[in-house]
């Protein structure tokens, strides 16, 4: 199977996923194997939410639509054109996936298969319904994928390299356990936004998407704000208001109530609007329903601080602050070449031969 065959298979998967969007689920004519997979995938979406209450239908559909937008000839070719695919690889790369947001490990899965390798997947128990079903679809549109995709719940065995994502604690275990294998080991990271007070209403409303999408559980979600001295949060809270229905969702509300009680009992100062709390804190990882913030003296000094903390940061959301910044509202819509932790998984996979 050559590279173009693999690309074509993922393009067909993108076409299949285009039927599942936040605008609605609608069957499209001429999508291959819809008779076998369309209704079944709707059932998997239901199962994914029943198994994990954080995986609300709208968030699953948001993730599916994002992948549909990327899995087309234009995006895939733009992503892969800079690499040299000299020969088809036949090694096995294991992937240990996180489960914080729907299909969070799909990019690693795609990277391994598109470079010609076999993939051995160990999923998180929090996200185990969607990817195996999509893998079956891939095997139907491109039969040569059969035998190249394996899922396991047991100890990983018989693999040549590994990509593992986890907490800082599990990363230390991964680094020891896989010390003799080529590896990518990912730790905790969080995303930050830099505000100047000159942001427009539209920019702040877009920022609300970066904060609340997936309930803030993703590493690309903004969990920390940097604001100038004397910053007035009134415009910020006003822009967040369209997300206020989130407080009626039990899991989010329980976290809000718990964290608010902790802050009040500890006599921490905070700002809140009934569904989001702001707490001044130097940490980058905030609890659900809370955003940490810090004041800065100058943007120049802040750049130096963030450079020192770059190993803790996934995305910087801003407008004209740094070269590799993310625009407001775009953290959860990455391109294929926006690698987690800045580590190029295609280059890594191509070295395993």
C-alpha positions in Angstrom: 0.0 0.0 0.0 1.5 3.3 -1.1 1.2 6.7 0.5 -1.6 7.8 -1.9 -3.7 4.8 -1.0 -3.4 5.7 2.7 -4.3 9.3 2.0 -7.3 8.2 -0.1 -8.5 6.0 2.8 -8.4 8.9 5.3 -10.1 11.2 2.8 -13.0 8.7 2.6 -13.0 8.6 6.4 -13.3 12.4 6.4 -16.2 12.2 4.0 -17.9 9.7 6.4 -17.3 12.0 9.4 -18.8 15.0 7.4 -22.2 13.5 8.2 -21.8 14.2 11.9 -21.7 17.9 12.7 -23.1 20.3 15.3 -25.5 21.4 12.6 -27.0 18.0 12.7 -26.5 14.4 11.8 -27.5 13.7 8.2 -26.9 10.8 5.9 -25.2 11.8 2.6 -25.7 9.7 -0.5 -22.7 7.9 -2.1 -20.7 7.7 1.1 -19.0 4.3 1.0 -20.3 1.6 3.4 -23.0 3.9 5.0 -25.3 0.9 5.1 -22.9 -0.8 7.5 -21.6 2.1 9.5 -23.9 5.2 9.6 -26.4 4.0 12.2 -23.8 2.1 14.1 -21.7 5.2 14.6 -24.7 7.1 15.9 -25.0 4.3 18.5 -21.3 4.7 19.4 -21.7 8.4 20.0 -24.5 7.5 22.4 -22.4 4.9 24.1 -19.4 7.3 24.4 -21.6 9.7 26.4 -23.2 7.1 28.5 -19.8 5.8 29.5 -18.3 9.2 30.1 -20.6 12.0 31.2 -18.1 14.7 30.0 -18.5 13.5 26.4 -21.6 15.4 25.6 -23.0 14.9 22.2 -22.3 18.4 21.1 -18.6 18.1 22.1 -18.3 14.7 20.3 -19.8 16.2 17.2 -17.5 19.2 17.5 -14.5 16.9 17.5 -15.8 14.8 14.6 -16.5 17.9 12.5 -12.9 19.2 13.2 -11.5 15.9 11.9 -13.7 16.0 8.9 -12.4 19.4 8.0 -8.8 18.2 8.1 -9.2 14.8 6.4 -9.3 16.0 2.8 -6.8 15.9 0.0 -5.8 19.6 0.3 -5.0 19.5 4.0 -3.4 16.1 4.0 -1.2 17.0 1.0 -0.2 20.3 2.5 0.8 18.5 5.7 2.7 15.7 4.2 4.4 17.3 1.2 7.5 18.4 3.1 8.4 14.9 4.2 10.3 12.2 2.3 8.4 8.9 2.1 11.2 6.8 0.7 9.7 3.4 1.4 6.8 1.8 3.2 7.5 1.1 6.8 6.4 -2.1 8.5 7.3 -1.5 12.1 4.8 -1.5 15.0 4.3 1.8 16.9 2.4 1.6 20.2 0.2 4.5 21.3 -1.0 5.0 24.8 -3.8 7.5 24.6 -5.3 10.0 27.0 -9.0 10.2 27.4 -9.7 13.8 28.4 -11.6 14.8 25.2 -13.2 12.8 22.4 -10.7 11.2 20.0 -7.8 13.0 21.6 -5.4 10.4 20.4 -6.6 10.4 16.8 -3.7 12.5 15.5 -1.1 10.0 16.7 -3.2 7.2 15.2 -3.3 9.0 11.9 0.4 9.8 12.0 1.5 6.2 12.5 -0.7 4.8 9.8 -0.1 7.5 7.2 3.6 6.8 7.5 3.0 3.1 6.7 3.5 1.5 10.1 1.3 -0.9 12.0 -0.3 0.6 15.1 -0.9 -0.9 18.5 -3.4 1.2 20.5 -4.0 1.2 24.2 -6.9 3.5 24.8 -8.0 5.3 27.9 -11.0 3.7 29.5 -12.7 7.1 29.3 -12.6 7.2 25.5 -12.9 3.6 24.1 -16.0 3.6 21.8 -15.3 5.9 18.9 -11.8 5.1 17.5 -12.2 1.3 17.2 -15.4 1.8 15.1 -13.6 4.3 12.8 -10.7 1.9 12.5 -13.2 -0.7 11.2 -14.4 1.8 8.7 -10.8 2.4 7.5 -10.4 -1.3 7.0 -13.5 -1.4 4.8 -12.5 1.5 2.5 -8.9 0.2 2.3 -8.6 -3.5 3.0 -4.8 -3.4 3.2 -5.2 -1.7 6.6 -6.5 -5.0 7.9 -3.9 -6.6 10.2 -2.2 -3.2 10.6 -4.5 -1.9 13.4 -4.7 -3.6 16.8 -6.3 -2.5 20.1 -5.3 -3.9 23.4 -6.3 -3.6 27.0 -3.4 -5.8 28.2 0.3 -5.1 28.7 1.9 -3.8 25.5 4.1 -6.3 23.8 5.8 -6.8 20.5 6.3 -3.2 19.4 9.2 -1.1 18.1 8.5 2.4 19.4 5.9 4.2 21.5 4.0 7.4 21.7 2.5 7.9 25.2 0.5 10.7 26.8 -0.3 11.0 30.4 0.2 13.1 33.6 3.6 14.2 34.9 3.5 11.3 37.3 2.7 8.7 34.6 5.2 10.2 32.3 8.0 9.3 34.7 6.7 5.7 34.7 6.6 5.8 30.9 10.2 7.2 30.6 11.5 4.3 32.8 9.4 1.6 31.3 10.1 2.5 27.7 13.7 3.6 28.2 15.0 1.1 25.6 12.5 2.1 22.9 12.3 5.1 20.6 9.6 7.2 22.2 7.5 10.4 22.5 6.4 10.9 26.1 4.0 13.7 26.7 3.3 15.3 30.1 0.8 17.8 31.5 0.5 21.1 29.5 -1.9 24.0 29.7 -2.8 26.9 27.5 -2.8 30.6 28.4 -4.2 33.8 27.0 -2.5 37.2 27.0 -4.9 40.1 27.3 -4.0 43.8 27.0 -7.4 45.4 27.5 -7.7 46.4 23.9 -9.5 43.2 22.8 -12.7 43.6 20.9 -16.0 42.1 22.1 -15.8 39.5 19.3 -12.3 38.5 20.4 -13.3 38.0 24.0 -16.4 36.0 22.9 -14.1 33.8 20.8 -11.9 33.4 23.8 -14.9 31.9 25.6 -14.7 29.0 23.1 -11.1 28.4 24.1 -12.1 28.3 27.8 -15.4 26.3 27.8 -15.2 23.9 24.9 -14.8 20.3 26.3 -15.5 21.9 29.8 -11.8 23.1 29.8 -10.5 19.5 30.0 -8.1 19.7 27.0 -4.5 20.8 27.1 -5.4 23.3 24.4 -8.1 24.9 26.6 -7.1 28.2 28.1 -6.8 27.7 31.9 -4.7 30.9 32.7 -5.0 34.6 31.8 -2.3 37.2 31.9 -3.7 40.7 32.2 -2.2 44.1 32.8 -2.2 45.9 36.1 -5.7 47.4 36.8 -7.4 45.2 34.2 -11.2 45.5 34.3 -12.8 42.1 34.1 -16.3 43.5 33.3 -15.9 43.1 29.5 -14.4 39.7 30.0 -17.4 38.4 32.1 -19.9 39.9 29.7 -18.2 38.1 26.8 -18.4 34.8 28.7 -22.1 35.1 29.4 -23.3 33.1 26.3 -21.9 30.0 28.0 -24.0 30.4 31.2 -26.2 27.4 30.4 -23.2 25.2 31.2 -24.0 25.6 34.9 -27.1 23.5 34.4 -25.0 20.4 33.5 -24.6 18.3 36.6 -20.9 17.3 36.4 -19.8 20.9 35.7 -22.1 22.4 38.4 -20.8 19.9 41.0 -17.2 21.0 40.2 -18.2 24.6 40.4 -20.0 24.2 43.7 -17.1 22.2 45.2 -14.3 24.5 44.1 -16.3 27.6 45.2 -16.8 26.1 48.6 -13.1 25.3 48.9 -12.1 28.9 47.9 -14.6 30.4 50.3 -13.6 28.2 53.3 -10.0 29.0 52.5 -10.8 32.7 52.3 -9.2 33.0 48.9 -10.1 36.1 46.9 -11.9 35.4 43.7 -14.3 36.9 41.1 -17.2 34.9 39.9 -20.4 35.3 37.8 -22.4 32.2 38.7 -20.8 29.8 36.4 -17.1 30.7 36.2 -14.6 31.7 38.8 -11.4 33.8 38.4 -8.7 33.3 41.0 -5.3 35.0 41.1 -2.8 32.2 41.1 0.7 31.5 39.7 -0.2 27.9 38.7 -1.0 27.2 35.0 -3.4 24.3 35.7 -6.8 25.4 37.0 -9.7 23.3 38.2 -12.9 22.9 36.2 -15.1 26.0 36.3 -12.0 28.1 37.4 -9.6 30.3 35.4 -6.4 31.4 37.1 -4.9 34.8 36.3 -1.8 36.9 36.9 -1.0 40.5 36.4 2.0 41.6 34.3 4.1 44.7 34.4 5.1 44.7 30.7 4.6 42.5 27.7 8.4 42.3 27.2 8.9 40.9 30.7 5.9 38.5 30.1 7.5 37.1 27.0 10.6 36.2 29.0 8.5 34.6 31.7 6.5 32.5 29.2 9.7 31.5 27.4 11.0 30.1 30.7 7.7 28.2 31.2 7.4 26.9 27.7 7.6 23.3 28.8 4.3 23.8 30.7 2.5 25.6 27.9 0.6 24.1 24.9 -0.8 27.2 23.3 -0.5 31.0 23.7 -3.7 32.8 22.7 -3.1 36.5 21.9 -3.2 39.1 19.2 0.2 40.3 18.1 2.1 39.1 21.2 4.3 36.2 19.8 4.9 34.7 16.4 3.4 31.3 17.1 0.3 32.5 18.9 -3.1 31.1 18.4 -6.0 33.4 17.4 -8.8 33.8 19.8 -11.3 31.0 19.5 -9.0 28.7 17.5 -7.3 26.5 20.2 -9.6 23.5 19.6 -9.4 23.8 15.8 -5.7 22.8 15.1 -4.3 22.0 11.7 -2.7 18.7 11.1 0.8 20.3 11.4 0.0 21.8 14.8 1.8 19.0 16.8 1.1 18.4 20.5 4.0 19.8 22.6 5.6 20.8 19.3 6.9 17.3 18.7 6.7 16.2 15.0 5.1 12.8 15.1 5.5 12.3 11.3 9.3 12.9 11.5 9.5 10.5 14.5 7.5 7.8 12.7 9.7 8.1 9.6 12.8 7.4 11.7 11.4 4.1 12.8 12.6 1.7 10.1 
